Amino acid sequence: MTDTTKPKSGVVAGSLEGRIFKPASFAELAEAVELAFDYRGDVTVSLKSGESLSGYLFNRQVDGVDSSLDIFPSDSSAARQIRYDQIVAIAFTGEDTATGKSWENWIAKKDSERRAEIERIAAEAKARGIV
């Protein structure tokens, strides 16, 4: 798949934020749509008609020539369905809200919070003369 951009400076490595993909085949397009579906930010879909549609991709249906994706446009409350055969490019234009928020980071944060709570309770118990 052709990626026509370099990641923006300040963007965490591995993030798709700022990238533009111009698929050369159905397989590459399906891969780009899957990446956009998993992306936690807005994407901009460029169509053969020259229209560009920015929004949040929330669904996709891969079914050969009838494949399509559903997007909530950022400038409208009505969802739009776009057929794969109308797509020229997919750009990851919105902020990637999930960047750096891995499961491991969440576990480490919760562990730290639990340890701080244990220390607080132990200090209270010691102040009361219980321990």
Summary of the structure (lengths in Angstrom):
residues: 131
radius of gyration: 21.9
end to end distance: 63.9
largest distance: 76.3
contacts: 332
relative contact order: 0.17
helix: 34%
strand: 27%
